[in-house]
């Protein structure tokens, strides 16, 4: 899987998650999204771990988003802390800048 494809998947999960949480969707809709997204991350994380290279900031940011940040958002209380949102957005900004 390319970094571009991984980025697209993670960005889609992030954007959809933020929208669902801000729109206060019903519990069943949120649960279905969380379940579907968690499965995507379970498949994606091992691939990103295998391809991660400390000398490649994009690969590391993709891994951190998928492994460390998004799972806590997906299993959380239905709210995203400002700190978590800033961290995730900073990684996506870094990826866009470095891939650009």
Secondary structure, DSSP 8 states (H G I E B T S, - for coil): --HHHHHHHHHHHHHHHHHHHHHT--HHHHHHHHHHHHHHHHHHHHHHHHH--TT-HHHHHHHHIIIIIHHHHHSSSS---HHHHHHHHHHHHHHHHHH-
